[in-house]
């Protein structure tokens, strides 16, 4: 099973991914916890190009190509081998992030994103959880983390608001696969909602 966690920057995906992987392992499942961009050596190299530097470092079109290249390597080297071995894969972001970030919030590129995805990836998660929080809260959390991986946070609150709108629309577009999860409360509260939805 391939499970993805999605949402705006600072919504708690990484924390929830760890908690979900731990809960599934406690049930006796063999779990691979991974992330995008990244999750394989080549994709981690591409990650640095995408998440560091100035907000306008790349055009939305170039970002889409870089994310797709990273995802393809991740799929070939991490996700497919794990699924073929009968493992559960929990990934912090997958193709839905590209649909929202480059397809809606950074540019009107949804058709290009979908065509590239069909051509180069061709896989959707079995279940996707979108952690829905207030964009101002997410941005404050993201900025508080510090570090060099703040390229998308540097695009400001209006960008995070466009992302939140895009992720909510995605949940409505794919109701069989995507679950919108209330991200308020403690990490334990959110984790319980995800497990109940799963």
N, C-alpha and C positions, 0 to 999 in steps of 0.2 A: 504494500500500500504506500502511495506517495501522498504525503500531507504537507501543505504549504501554509505558512503564516504570513499574512500581509497587513499593510496599514501604513499610515503616514510615519514620518521620522519621529522617533521618540515614543511610539505607542506601546512598546513593551514586547515586541516580537521575539527578540533574543531571549529574554527571560522566560516567556511563555513556551518557546521552543524547548528550552532546557527542562522546564517543569513537565511538559508533555512527554518528552523522551524518557524522563525518569519514571513517570506514571506508567508508561507502556512497558518499560523494562521491569517494573514491579509486577506487571501482569505476566511476565515470562517471555515477552517478545524481544527479538533481536532488532535493535534500533540503530540507524545511522542518523546522526544529527549533523546537518550541514547548513550552508548559507550561500546566498547570492548577493552581489557578484562574488564569486569564489567557489569554494567547495572542492577544488582540485588544483594541483600546482599551477597549471597554465591559467586557469580562471582567476586564481589569487593574484597573479601578475597583472592581469587586465584590471582587477579590482582597484589597484592603486591608481591606475589611469583615470578611473571613473569617479572615485569618491574623494580624491585629494585635489587641491588646487582651486582656482577661481570658479565661481558658479557658472560663468559663461565660457568656460574653457573649451567646451565642445558644443557643436550645434546639436539640436535634438536628433537629427538624422544620424550624425556620427555616433552619438550615445547609443542609439538603437542598434547600430551595427556592432559596436563594442559589447553591449550587453548580450546580444545574440551569440557572438563569438564565445564569450565567457560561458554562457548557458550551454552551448553545444559541447564544450570541453567538459563541463560539469556533468552533463548527461552521459557522455561516453565513458568517462573515467570513474565516476562515483555513483550516480543514480542508477543507471541501467545494471551495472554489475551487482549492486546491492539488491535491487528488485528481483533479478534473476536468481539470486541466492536465497530468496524468500524472506528478506529483511524488510522492515518498515523504514521508510525514509521520511524524516521530518526536516523540511527545509525552511529556513528564514529567508523568505522571498522566492518567487519563481516568475513565470511569464506574466502574471497579472500585474506585477510591478511595472514592467515595461509597457503594458497596455495603458496603465494609468499615468505614469510619469512622462513617458515620451509620447504616448498615444493621445493623451488628453491634456495634461497639465503643462507640459513644456512645448507642445506643438500639436497640431491637428493631424497626427500621423497614425491613427488607429488602423487604417487600411493597410499601410505599409508594415506596421507591427504584426498584424494578423497574417499577412502573406509571408513574411520572413519566418514567423513561428511555424506556419504550416510546412514551409519548405525545409527548414533546418532543425526543428525540434519535434513537432508532431505529437507531443505528449502533454496531457493535462493532469493536474493532481486529481486523486480520487476524492479528496476533500480539501477545501481551502477555508481558513478562518481569517476573516478581516477583523482586526482589533480596532474598534471605533472609539476614538477619544477626541476631546476638544483640540483643535489645531494649535491654539495658544499654549495649552498644557504640553502637547507633544514637542513644540518648538523649544519651550523652556527646558524640558528634559534633555532634548538633543544638544542644545547649547551648553547645558551644565556638564555634559560628558567630557567636553574638551577634546583634545587630540586633533590629528590632522584630517580625520574623515568627516569633514563638516561641509562638504561642497554643496549638498542639497539644502542643508539648513541655512546656508548663507543666502539663499534665494528669498528668504523672508516669510512672513506670516501669510501674505496673500497666496503664495505658492502652496503652502501647507493646506490652506483652505481649499484650493482647487484640487489638491490631492484627496482630501477627505471627501469632497463631493464625488470625485471620480471613483473612489473605492466603494462608496455607497451605491453608485449607479452600477458598478460591476456586480455587486451582490444581487441587485434586482435583475440584471441581465442573465446571470447563471444561477437561478435559485436551487437547482438540483445539486450543485457542487459547492457553492459558496455560502458560508454562514457568517452573518454579521454578528460580532460578539461585543457586548458592552464592555469597554475597557476601563470603566470607573471602579473605584474601590481598591482593595489590596491585590497584590499579585496572586494570592491564594483564591480570592473571589473570582478573578478573571480565569484562572486555571480551572476552577470548578465549572464555570460556564462552558469552557472549551470541551472538557471531558464529557459534560452532559450532552453537548451538541454532537460529539463524536459517537 
